[in-house]
Amino acid sequence: MTVIPEATLSVLPRADGSARYAHAGYTVTASVNGPIEAQRRDEHAFEAHVDVVVRPAAGTGGTRERHLESILESSLTQLILVKSFPRQLIQIVLQIETTPDNDYVNTKLVQASLNFPIVPSLLQAAVLGLISAAVPMRATATASVVAVVPQEETKRLVVDPSPRDLEQAQSVHVLAFTSYDELLLAESEGDFTVKEWDGVYEAALKICCRPTSTKAGINVMLDDSEDAAGSDMRQFLRSTVEAKVAADLYWK
């Protein structure tokens, strides 16, 4: 069953832009400020510095959060028109508010697998926050997590896998696409074949961008394929922004 995400823009009155995004058991609030003057150590002579800070739901940040920050900074820098703001800073703070109940229970999972499921929520919250702050971007982006789970003689693709699915998964993948159907982010962990990765790509593209037909010759099955085909994250992003604009202009 496909879980419908929820999003709200401009939830923090004192930030230049903000957004709250909830999906698959994760809730993330993004705060965006900038372009602002950067400290000398962060200055880039010809472009803006994108600083991403990930704060966990409990405790202080560690290696897990630093890993997430590096992934997000690399992706968001490709979206933001950084060359338009030399020597400036764009700061994005992502506060994780809630996670699935048993997100941290199984310590046998490797660190990368623990990071993957929350990446789409962090990225979507950041993109919505940037839109709220009116930061110029060349494109928006959507992301999805797909796990390849063995099942008897075949394998199934699980979109937005649960911690239980991650424990059984042969491989886990997170993919993000721009609004121009360009592959922005592709992180994978585990053992998988080229055909399996092609199936993962098609499944993520179907969720993030638009319904597409699965390539022939891939021996995988997509769970809830009908629901997944009807889910379009790009349209969700667009409708969220349209609803906010309509609400702001209601008085006219």
ROMARKOL-685025 format. One record per residue (C-alpha): residue number from 1; residue in three letters; x, y, z. Coordinates in steps of 0.05 Angstrom, whole numbers, plus 32768, in hexadecimal, padded with zeros to 4 digits. Example, Ala and Ser with C-alpha at 12.3 -4.5 7.8 and 13.67 -1.06 7.14 Angstrom:
BEGIN
<node><nr>1</nr><rest>ALA</rest><x>80F6</x><y>7FA6</y><z>809C</z></node>
<node><nr>2</nr><rest>SER</rest><x>8111</x><y>7FEB</y><z>808F</z></node>
//
This chain:
BEGIN
<node><nr>1</nr><rest>MET</rest><x>8000</x><y>8000</y><z>8000</z></node>
<node><nr>2</nr><rest>THR</rest><x>801D</x><y>8043</y><z>7FEB</z></node>
<node><nr>3</nr><rest>VAL</rest><x>8024</x><y>8076</y><z>8023</z></node>
<node><nr>4</nr><rest>ILE</rest><x>800E</x><y>80BC</y><z>800F</z></node>
<node><nr>5</nr><rest>PRO</rest><x>8040</x><y>80F1</y><z>8026</z></node>
<node><nr>6</nr><rest>GLU</rest><x>802C</x><y>8132</y><z>8049</z></node>
<node><nr>7</nr><rest>ALA</rest><x>804E</x><y>8176</y><z>8043</z></node>
<node><nr>8</nr><rest>THR</rest><x>8044</x><y>81BC</y><z>805E</z></node>
<node><nr>9</nr><rest>LEU</rest><x>806A</x><y>81FB</y><z>8049</z></node>
<node><nr>10</nr><rest>SER</rest><x>8080</x><y>8237</y><z>8073</z></node>
<node><nr>11</nr><rest>VAL</rest><x>8077</x><y>8216</y><z>80B7</z></node>
<node><nr>12</nr><rest>LEU</rest><x>80AF</x><y>823F</y><z>80D9</z></node>
<node><nr>13</nr><rest>PRO</rest><x>80A0</x><y>828A</y><z>80DA</z></node>
<node><nr>14</nr><rest>ARG</rest><x>80E7</x><y>82A2</y><z>80E8</z></node>
<node><nr>15</nr><rest>ALA</rest><x>810B</x><y>827B</y><z>80B1</z></node>
<node><nr>16</nr><rest>ASP</rest><x>8112</x><y>8293</y><z>8069</z></node>
<node><nr>17</nr><rest>GLY</rest><x>80EF</x><y>8253</y><z>8054</z></node>
<node><nr>18</nr><rest>SER</rest><x>80D8</x><y>8213</y><z>8076</z></node>
<node><nr>19</nr><rest>ALA</rest><x>80B0</x><y>81D4</y><z>806A</z></node>
<node><nr>20</nr><rest>ARG</rest><x>8099</x><y>8196</y><z>808F</z></node>
<node><nr>21</nr><rest>TYR</rest><x>8097</x><y>8154</y><z>806A</z></node>
<node><nr>22</nr><rest>ALA</rest><x>807B</x><y>8111</y><z>8083</z></node>
<node><nr>23</nr><rest>HIS</rest><x>8080</x><y>80CF</y><z>805F</z></node>
<node><nr>24</nr><rest>ALA</rest><x>808A</x><y>8085</y><z>806F</z></node>
<node><nr>25</nr><rest>GLY</rest><x>808E</x><y>8091</y><z>80BA</z></node>
<node><nr>26</nr><rest>TYR</rest><x>80C0</x><y>80CA</y><z>80B5</z></node>
<node><nr>27</nr><rest>THR</rest><x>80B1</x><y>8113</y><z>80C3</z></node>
<node><nr>28</nr><rest>VAL</rest><x>80E4</x><y>8148</y><z>80B2</z></node>
<node><nr>29</nr><rest>THR</rest><x>80E1</x><y>8194</y><z>80BB</z></node>
<node><nr>30</nr><rest>ALA</rest><x>810F</x><y>81BE</y><z>8090</z></node>
<node><nr>31</nr><rest>SER</rest><x>8127</x><y>8204</y><z>809E</z></node>
<node><nr>32</nr><rest>VAL</rest><x>8149</x><y>822B</y><z>8066</z></node>
<node><nr>33</nr><rest>ASN</rest><x>816F</x><y>826D</y><z>806D</z></node>
<node><nr>34</nr><rest>GLY</rest><x>8194</x><y>8290</y><z>8035</z></node>
<node><nr>35</nr><rest>PRO</rest><x>81B5</x><y>82A7</y><z>800D</z></node>
<node><nr>36</nr><rest>ILE</rest><x>81D9</x><y>82C7</y><z>8048</z></node>
<node><nr>37</nr><rest>GLU</rest><x>8220</x><y>82DD</y><z>8054</z></node>
<node><nr>38</nr><rest>ALA</rest><x>824E</x><y>82A2</y><z>805D</z></node>
<node><nr>39</nr><rest>GLN</rest><x>8286</x><y>829D</y><z>8090</z></node>
<node><nr>40</nr><rest>ARG</rest><x>82CB</x><y>82A2</y><z>8072</z></node>
<node><nr>41</nr><rest>ARG</rest><x>82D9</x><y>8258</y><z>807B</z></node>
<node><nr>42</nr><rest>ASP</rest><x>8299</x><y>8247</y><z>8053</z></node>
<node><nr>43</nr><rest>GLU</rest><x>82A2</x><y>8279</y><z>801C</z></node>
<node><nr>44</nr><rest>HIS</rest><x>82A6</x><y>8262</y><z>7FD4</z></node>
<node><nr>45</nr><rest>ALA</rest><x>82C1</x><y>8297</y><z>7FA5</z></node>
<node><nr>46</nr><rest>PHE</rest><x>8292</x><y>8286</y><z>7F6B</z></node>
<node><nr>47</nr><rest>GLU</rest><x>8255</x><y>8264</y><z>7F8A</z></node>
<node><nr>48</nr><rest>ALA</rest><x>822B</x><y>825D</y><z>7FC8</z></node>
<node><nr>49</nr><rest>HIS</rest><x>823A</x><y>822B</y><z>7FFE</z></node>
<node><nr>50</nr><rest>VAL</rest><x>8201</x><y>81FB</y><z>800D</z></node>
<node><nr>51</nr><rest>ASP</rest><x>8203</x><y>81E6</y><z>8056</z></node>
<node><nr>52</nr><rest>VAL</rest><x>81D5</x><y>81AD</y><z>806B</z></node>
<node><nr>53</nr><rest>VAL</rest><x>81CB</x><y>819C</y><z>80B5</z></node>
<node><nr>54</nr><rest>VAL</rest><x>81A5</x><y>815C</y><z>80C8</z></node>
<node><nr>55</nr><rest>ARG</rest><x>818C</x><y>8158</y><z>810F</z></node>
<node><nr>56</nr><rest>PRO</rest><x>8174</x><y>8114</y><z>812A</z></node>
<node><nr>57</nr><rest>ALA</rest><x>8132</x><y>8109</y><z>814C</z></node>
<node><nr>58</nr><rest>ALA</rest><x>8156</x><y>80FB</y><z>818E</z></node>
<node><nr>59</nr><rest>GLY</rest><x>819C</x><y>8107</y><z>81A6</z></node>
<node><nr>60</nr><rest>THR</rest><x>81D5</x><y>8128</y><z>8182</z></node>
<node><nr>61</nr><rest>GLY</rest><x>81EB</x><y>811D</y><z>813A</z></node>
<node><nr>62</nr><rest>GLY</rest><x>8222</x><y>80EC</y><z>8129</z></node>
<node><nr>63</nr><rest>THR</rest><x>823F</x><y>80C6</y><z>80EE</z></node>
<node><nr>64</nr><rest>ARG</rest><x>81F9</x><y>80B5</y><z>80D4</z></node>
<node><nr>65</nr><rest>GLU</rest><x>81E6</x><y>80FE</y><z>80CF</z></node>
<node><nr>66</nr><rest>ARG</rest><x>8228</x><y>8113</y><z>80B0</z></node>
<node><nr>67</nr><rest>HIS</rest><x>821E</x><y>80DD</y><z>807B</z></node>
<node><nr>68</nr><rest>LEU</rest><x>81D8</x><y>80F8</y><z>806C</z></node>
<node><nr>69</nr><rest>GLU</rest><x>81F2</x><y>813F</y><z>8069</z></node>
<node><nr>70</nr><rest>SER</rest><x>8227</x><y>812E</y><z>8035</z></node>
<node><nr>71</nr><rest>ILE</rest><x>81F4</x><y>810B</y><z>8009</z></node>
<node><nr>72</nr><rest>LEU</rest><x>81C3</x><y>8145</y><z>800D</z></node>
<node><nr>73</nr><rest>GLU</rest><x>81F6</x><y>817C</y><z>8003</z></node>
<node><nr>74</nr><rest>SER</rest><x>820F</x><y>815C</y><z>7FC4</z></node>
<node><nr>75</nr><rest>SER</rest><x>81C9</x><y>8154</y><z>7FA8</z></node>
<node><nr>76</nr><rest>LEU</rest><x>81AE</x><y>8198</y><z>7FBC</z></node>
<node><nr>77</nr><rest>THR</rest><x>81EB</x><y>81BC</y><z>7FA1</z></node>
<node><nr>78</nr><rest>GLN</rest><x>81DA</x><y>81A1</y><z>7F5C</z></node>
<node><nr>79</nr><rest>LEU</rest><x>8193</x><y>81BD</y><z>7F62</z></node>
<node><nr>80</nr><rest>ILE</rest><x>81A1</x><y>8202</y><z>7F7E</z></node>
<node><nr>81</nr><rest>LEU</rest><x>81BC</x><y>8239</y><z>7F50</z></node>
<node><nr>82</nr><rest>VAL</rest><x>81F9</x><y>8241</y><z>7F7D</z></node>
<node><nr>83</nr><rest>LYS</rest><x>8221</x><y>8268</y><z>7F49</z></node>
<node><nr>84</nr><rest>SER</rest><x>81EF</x><y>82A1</y><z>7F50</z></node>
<node><nr>85</nr><rest>PHE</rest><x>8204</x><y>82AE</y><z>7F98</z></node>
<node><nr>86</nr><rest>PRO</rest><x>8250</x><y>82AF</y><z>7F9E</z></node>
<node><nr>87</nr><rest>ARG</rest><x>826C</x><y>82B3</y><z>7FE5</z></node>
<node><nr>88</nr><rest>GLN</rest><x>8226</x><y>82A7</y><z>8002</z></node>
<node><nr>89</nr><rest>LEU</rest><x>820A</x><y>8270</y><z>802E</z></node>
<node><nr>90</nr><rest>ILE</rest><x>81CA</x><y>8249</y><z>8028</z></node>
<node><nr>91</nr><rest>GLN</rest><x>81BC</x><y>8223</y><z>8068</z></node>
<node><nr>92</nr><rest>ILE</rest><x>818A</x><y>81EA</y><z>806C</z></node>
<node><nr>93</nr><rest>VAL</rest><x>817A</x><y>81CC</y><z>80B0</z></node>
<node><nr>94</nr><rest>LEU</rest><x>8154</x><y>818B</y><z>80B0</z></node>
<node><nr>95</nr><rest>GLN</rest><x>8135</x><y>8176</y><z>80F2</z></node>
<node><nr>96</nr><rest>ILE</rest><x>811E</x><y>812E</y><z>80F4</z></node>
<node><nr>97</nr><rest>GLU</rest><x>80E0</x><y>812E</y><z>8120</z></node>
<node><nr>98</nr><rest>THR</rest><x>80C6</x><y>80E7</y><z>811C</z></node>
<node><nr>99</nr><rest>THR</rest><x>80DF</x><y>80A4</y><z>8101</z></node>
<node><nr>100</nr><rest>PRO</rest><x>80C0</x><y>805F</y><z>80FC</z></node>
<node><nr>101</nr><rest>ASP</rest><x>80B9</x><y>803F</y><z>8141</z></node>
<node><nr>102</nr><rest>ASN</rest><x>80EE</x><y>8009</y><z>8135</z></node>
<node><nr>103</nr><rest>ASP</rest><x>811C</x><y>8032</y><z>810A</z></node>
<node><nr>104</nr><rest>TYR</rest><x>8158</x><y>8028</y><z>8137</z></node>
<node><nr>105</nr><rest>VAL</rest><x>8148</x><y>7FE3</y><z>8154</z></node>
<node><nr>106</nr><rest>ASN</rest><x>816F</x><y>7FB5</y><z>8126</z></node>
<node><nr>107</nr><rest>THR</rest><x>81B8</x><y>7FC6</y><z>8131</z></node>
<node><nr>108</nr><rest>LYS</rest><x>81CD</x><y>7F90</y><z>80FE</z></node>
<node><nr>109</nr><rest>LEU</rest><x>81BC</x><y>7FBE</y><z>80C5</z></node>
<node><nr>110</nr><rest>VAL</rest><x>81F7</x><y>7FE4</y><z>80A8</z></node>
<node><nr>111</nr><rest>GLN</rest><x>81FB</x><y>802F</y><z>80B0</z></node>
<node><nr>112</nr><rest>ALA</rest><x>81EC</x><y>803E</y><z>8066</z></node>
<node><nr>113</nr><rest>SER</rest><x>81AB</x><y>8016</y><z>8068</z></node>
<node><nr>114</nr><rest>LEU</rest><x>8195</x><y>803D</y><z>80A5</z></node>
<node><nr>115</nr><rest>ASN</rest><x>81A1</x><y>807E</y><z>807F</z></node>
<node><nr>116</nr><rest>PHE</rest><x>817D</x><y>806C</y><z>803F</z></node>
<node><nr>117</nr><rest>PRO</rest><x>8133</x><y>806B</y><z>8054</z></node>
<node><nr>118</nr><rest>ILE</rest><x>8134</x><y>80B2</y><z>806F</z></node>
<node><nr>119</nr><rest>VAL</rest><x>8158</x><y>80D2</y><z>8034</z></node>
<node><nr>120</nr><rest>PRO</rest><x>8119</x><y>80DF</y><z>800A</z></node>
<node><nr>121</nr><rest>SER</rest><x>80F6</x><y>8102</y><z>8045</z></node>
<node><nr>122</nr><rest>LEU</rest><x>8133</x><y>812D</y><z>8052</z></node>
<node><nr>123</nr><rest>LEU</rest><x>813B</x><y>813F</y><z>8008</z></node>
<node><nr>124</nr><rest>GLN</rest><x>80F1</x><y>814F</y><z>7FFE</z></node>
<node><nr>125</nr><rest>ALA</rest><x>80EF</x><y>817A</y><z>803D</z></node>
<node><nr>126</nr><rest>ALA</rest><x>812E</x><y>81A0</y><z>8026</z></node>
<node><nr>127</nr><rest>VAL</rest><x>8112</x><y>81AC</y><z>7FDF</z></node>
<node><nr>128</nr><rest>LEU</rest><x>80D0</x><y>81C5</y><z>7FFB</z></node>
<node><nr>129</nr><rest>GLY</rest><x>80F5</x><y>81F2</y><z>802C</z></node>
<node><nr>130</nr><rest>LEU</rest><x>811F</x><y>820F</y><z>7FF3</z></node>
<node><nr>131</nr><rest>ILE</rest><x>80E0</x><y>821D</y><z>7FCB</z></node>
<node><nr>132</nr><rest>SER</rest><x>80C1</x><y>823E</y><z>8008</z></node>
<node><nr>133</nr><rest>ALA</rest><x>80FF</x><y>826A</y><z>800F</z></node>
<node><nr>134</nr><rest>ALA</rest><x>80FD</x><y>827C</y><z>7FC5</z></node>
<node><nr>135</nr><rest>VAL</rest><x>8144</x><y>8263</y><z>7FBB</z></node>
<node><nr>136</nr><rest>PRO</rest><x>8152</x><y>825F</y><z>7F6F</z></node>
<node><nr>137</nr><rest>MET</rest><x>8159</x><y>8218</y><z>7F57</z></node>
<node><nr>138</nr><rest>ARG</rest><x>8162</x><y>81FA</y><z>7F12</z></node>
<node><nr>139</nr><rest>ALA</rest><x>8132</x><y>81C1</y><z>7F23</z></node>
<node><nr>140</nr><rest>THR</rest><x>810E</x><y>819F</y><z>7F5B</z></node>
<node><nr>141</nr><rest>ALA</rest><x>811A</x><y>8157</y><z>7F70</z></node>
<node><nr>142</nr><rest>THR</rest><x>80F5</x><y>811A</y><z>7F8A</z></node>
<node><nr>143</nr><rest>ALA</rest><x>8112</x><y>80DB</y><z>7FAA</z></node>
<node><nr>144</nr><rest>SER</rest><x>80FF</x><y>8094</y><z>7FBC</z></node>
<node><nr>145</nr><rest>VAL</rest><x>811C</x><y>8058</y><z>7FE0</z></node>
<node><nr>146</nr><rest>VAL</rest><x>8116</x><y>8012</y><z>7FC2</z></node>
<node><nr>147</nr><rest>ALA</rest><x>812C</x><y>7FD0</y><z>7FE1</z></node>
<node><nr>148</nr><rest>VAL</rest><x>8137</x><y>7F8F</y><z>7FBB</z></node>
<node><nr>149</nr><rest>VAL</rest><x>811B</x><y>7F58</y><z>7FE8</z></node>
<node><nr>150</nr><rest>PRO</rest><x>8123</x><y>7F0D</y><z>7FD7</z></node>
<node><nr>151</nr><rest>GLN</rest><x>80E2</x><y>7EE6</y><z>7FD4</z></node>
<node><nr>152</nr><rest>GLU</rest><x>80E6</x><y>7E9B</y><z>7FC4</z></node>
<node><nr>153</nr><rest>GLU</rest><x>80FE</x><y>7E96</y><z>7F7C</z></node>
<node><nr>154</nr><rest>THR</rest><x>80F4</x><y>7EDE</y><z>7F6A</z></node>
<node><nr>155</nr><rest>LYS</rest><x>8101</x><y>7F23</y><z>7F88</z></node>
<node><nr>156</nr><rest>ARG</rest><x>80D3</x><y>7F5C</y><z>7F97</z></node>
<node><nr>157</nr><rest>LEU</rest><x>80DF</x><y>7FA7</y><z>7F99</z></node>
<node><nr>158</nr><rest>VAL</rest><x>80C7</x><y>7FCA</y><z>7FD7</z></node>
<node><nr>159</nr><rest>VAL</rest><x>80BE</x><y>8015</y><z>7FD4</z></node>
<node><nr>160</nr><rest>ASP</rest><x>80C7</x><y>803A</y><z>8016</z></node>
<node><nr>161</nr><rest>PRO</rest><x>80DD</x><y>7FFA</y><z>803A</z></node>
<node><nr>162</nr><rest>SER</rest><x>80D1</x><y>7FF0</y><z>8084</z></node>
<node><nr>163</nr><rest>PRO</rest><x>8109</x><y>7FDE</y><z>80B4</z></node>
<node><nr>164</nr><rest>ARG</rest><x>80F2</x><y>7F95</y><z>80AD</z></node>
<node><nr>165</nr><rest>ASP</rest><x>80F8</x><y>7F99</y><z>8061</z></node>
<node><nr>166</nr><rest>LEU</rest><x>813D</x><y>7FB7</y><z>8068</z></node>
<node><nr>167</nr><rest>GLU</rest><x>8152</x><y>7F7D</y><z>8094</z></node>
<node><nr>168</nr><rest>GLN</rest><x>813D</x><y>7F4B</y><z>805F</z></node>
<node><nr>169</nr><rest>ALA</rest><x>8154</x><y>7F74</y><z>8023</z></node>
<node><nr>170</nr><rest>GLN</rest><x>818A</x><y>7F5C</y><z>7FF5</z></node>
<node><nr>171</nr><rest>SER</rest><x>8199</x><y>7FA4</y><z>7FE0</z></node>
<node><nr>172</nr><rest>VAL</rest><x>817F</x><y>7FEA</y><z>7FF0</z></node>
<node><nr>173</nr><rest>HIS</rest><x>817E</x><y>8025</y><z>7FC0</z></node>
<node><nr>174</nr><rest>VAL</rest><x>816C</x><y>806F</y><z>7FC5</z></node>
<node><nr>175</nr><rest>LEU</rest><x>8161</x><y>8096</y><z>7F84</z></node>
<node><nr>176</nr><rest>ALA</rest><x>814F</x><y>80DE</y><z>7F77</z></node>
<node><nr>177</nr><rest>PHE</rest><x>8139</x><y>80FF</y><z>7F36</z></node>
<node><nr>178</nr><rest>THR</rest><x>8135</x><y>8148</y><z>7F21</z></node>
<node><nr>179</nr><rest>SER</rest><x>80F6</x><y>8166</y><z>7F02</z></node>
<node><nr>180</nr><rest>TYR</rest><x>8118</x><y>815A</y><z>7EBF</z></node>
<node><nr>181</nr><rest>ASP</rest><x>811B</x><y>810F</y><z>7ECA</z></node>
<node><nr>182</nr><rest>GLU</rest><x>8166</x><y>8112</y><z>7ED7</z></node>
<node><nr>183</nr><rest>LEU</rest><x>8184</x><y>80E2</y><z>7F09</z></node>
<node><nr>184</nr><rest>LEU</rest><x>819C</x><y>810E</y><z>7F42</z></node>
<node><nr>185</nr><rest>LEU</rest><x>81AF</x><y>80DB</y><z>7F77</z></node>
<node><nr>186</nr><rest>ALA</rest><x>81BC</x><y>8090</y><z>7F76</z></node>
<node><nr>187</nr><rest>GLU</rest><x>81D6</x><y>806D</y><z>7FB4</z></node>
<node><nr>188</nr><rest>SER</rest><x>81D5</x><y>8021</y><z>7FB9</z></node>
<node><nr>189</nr><rest>GLU</rest><x>81EB</x><y>7FED</y><z>7FEC</z></node>
<node><nr>190</nr><rest>GLY</rest><x>81EA</x><y>7FA2</y><z>7FE9</z></node>
<node><nr>191</nr><rest>ASP</rest><x>81EE</x><y>7F6D</y><z>7FB2</z></node>
<node><nr>192</nr><rest>PHE</rest><x>81C6</x><y>7F78</y><z>7F72</z></node>
<node><nr>193</nr><rest>THR</rest><x>81C8</x><y>7F6B</y><z>7F28</z></node>
<node><nr>194</nr><rest>VAL</rest><x>81C3</x><y>7F9D</y><z>7EEF</z></node>
<node><nr>195</nr><rest>LYS</rest><x>817C</x><y>7F84</y><z>7EE0</z></node>
<node><nr>196</nr><rest>GLU</rest><x>8168</x><y>7F8E</y><z>7F29</z></node>
<node><nr>197</nr><rest>TRP</rest><x>8184</x><y>7FD4</y><z>7F29</z></node>
<node><nr>198</nr><rest>ASP</rest><x>815E</x><y>7FE3</y><z>7EE8</z></node>
<node><nr>199</nr><rest>GLY</rest><x>811E</x><y>7FCC</y><z>7F0C</z></node>
<node><nr>200</nr><rest>VAL</rest><x>812F</x><y>7FF9</y><z>7F48</z></node>
<node><nr>201</nr><rest>TYR</rest><x>813A</x><y>8034</y><z>7F18</z></node>
<node><nr>202</nr><rest>GLU</rest><x>80F7</x><y>8029</y><z>7EF7</z></node>
<node><nr>203</nr><rest>ALA</rest><x>80D3</x><y>8023</y><z>7F3A</z></node>
<node><nr>204</nr><rest>ALA</rest><x>80F3</x><y>8062</y><z>7F55</z></node>
<node><nr>205</nr><rest>LEU</rest><x>80E5</x><y>8088</y><z>7F15</z></node>
<node><nr>206</nr><rest>LYS</rest><x>809D</x><y>8072</y><z>7F17</z></node>
<node><nr>207</nr><rest>ILE</rest><x>8095</x><y>808D</y><z>7F5E</z></node>
<node><nr>208</nr><rest>CYS</rest><x>80BD</x><y>80CC</y><z>7F56</z></node>
<node><nr>209</nr><rest>CYS</rest><x>80AB</x><y>80E4</y><z>7F10</z></node>
<node><nr>210</nr><rest>ARG</rest><x>8074</x><y>80C1</y><z>7EE9</z></node>
<node><nr>211</nr><rest>PRO</rest><x>8058</x><y>807C</y><z>7EDA</z></node>
<node><nr>212</nr><rest>THR</rest><x>8085</x><y>8055</y><z>7EAB</z></node>
<node><nr>213</nr><rest>SER</rest><x>8085</x><y>800F</y><z>7E90</z></node>
<node><nr>214</nr><rest>THR</rest><x>80B5</x><y>7FDD</y><z>7EAE</z></node>
<node><nr>215</nr><rest>LYS</rest><x>80ED</x><y>7FC6</y><z>7E81</z></node>
<node><nr>216</nr><rest>ALA</rest><x>80E5</x><y>7F80</y><z>7E66</z></node>
<node><nr>217</nr><rest>GLY</rest><x>8113</x><y>7F49</y><z>7E7F</z></node>
<node><nr>218</nr><rest>ILE</rest><x>8117</x><y>7F60</y><z>7EC8</z></node>
<node><nr>219</nr><rest>ASN</rest><x>8106</x><y>7F26</y><z>7EF6</z></node>
<node><nr>220</nr><rest>VAL</rest><x>80EA</x><y>7F51</y><z>7F2F</z></node>
<node><nr>221</nr><rest>MET</rest><x>80A4</x><y>7F63</y><z>7F49</z></node>
<node><nr>222</nr><rest>LEU</rest><x>8090</x><y>7FA8</y><z>7F63</z></node>
<node><nr>223</nr><rest>ASP</rest><x>8064</x><y>7FA6</y><z>7FA0</z></node>
<node><nr>224</nr><rest>ASP</rest><x>8022</x><y>7FCD</y><z>7F99</z></node>
<node><nr>225</nr><rest>SER</rest><x>8033</x><y>7FDE</y><z>7F51</z></node>
<node><nr>226</nr><rest>GLU</rest><x>7FEF</x><y>7FFD</y><z>7F44</z></node>
<node><nr>227</nr><rest>ASP</rest><x>7FF5</x><y>802B</y><z>7F80</z></node>
<node><nr>228</nr><rest>ALA</rest><x>803C</x><y>803C</y><z>7F6E</z></node>
<node><nr>229</nr><rest>ALA</rest><x>8029</x><y>804D</y><z>7F27</z></node>
<node><nr>230</nr><rest>GLY</rest><x>7FF4</x><y>807E</y><z>7F41</z></node>
<node><nr>231</nr><rest>SER</rest><x>8026</x><y>809F</y><z>7F70</z></node>
<node><nr>232</nr><rest>ASP</rest><x>804B</x><y>80DA</y><z>7F51</z></node>
<node><nr>233</nr><rest>MET</rest><x>807A</x><y>80FF</y><z>7F81</z></node>
<node><nr>234</nr><rest>ARG</rest><x>8086</x><y>8136</y><z>7F4F</z></node>
<node><nr>235</nr><rest>GLN</rest><x>803C</x><y>8144</y><z>7F4A</z></node>
<node><nr>236</nr><rest>PHE</rest><x>8038</x><y>8143</y><z>7F97</z></node>
<node><nr>237</nr><rest>LEU</rest><x>8070</x><y>8176</y><z>7F9B</z></node>
<node><nr>238</nr><rest>ARG</rest><x>804D</x><y>81A2</y><z>7F68</z></node>
<node><nr>239</nr><rest>SER</rest><x>8009</x><y>819E</y><z>7F89</z></node>
<node><nr>240</nr><rest>THR</rest><x>8026</x><y>81AE</y><z>7FCD</z></node>
<node><nr>241</nr><rest>VAL</rest><x>8045</x><y>81EF</y><z>7FB3</z></node>
<node><nr>242</nr><rest>GLU</rest><x>8005</x><y>8200</y><z>7F8C</z></node>
<node><nr>243</nr><rest>ALA</rest><x>7FDB</x><y>81F7</y><z>7FCB</z></node>
<node><nr>244</nr><rest>LYS</rest><x>8009</x><y>8226</y><z>7FF2</z></node>
<node><nr>245</nr><rest>VAL</rest><x>8007</x><y>825B</y><z>7FBC</z></node>
<node><nr>246</nr><rest>ALA</rest><x>7FBC</x><y>8256</y><z>7FB7</z></node>
<node><nr>247</nr><rest>ALA</rest><x>7FB5</x><y>825E</y><z>8002</z></node>
<node><nr>248</nr><rest>ASP</rest><x>7FE3</x><y>829B</y><z>8004</z></node>
<node><nr>249</nr><rest>LEU</rest><x>7FBC</x><y>82BC</y><z>7FCB</z></node>
<node><nr>250</nr><rest>TYR</rest><x>7F77</x><y>82AA</y><z>7FE6</z></node>
<node><nr>251</nr><rest>TRP</rest><x>7F6B</x><y>82F1</y><z>7FFF</z></node>
<node><nr>252</nr><rest>LYS</rest><x>7F6F</x><y>830C</y><z>7FB7</z></node>
//
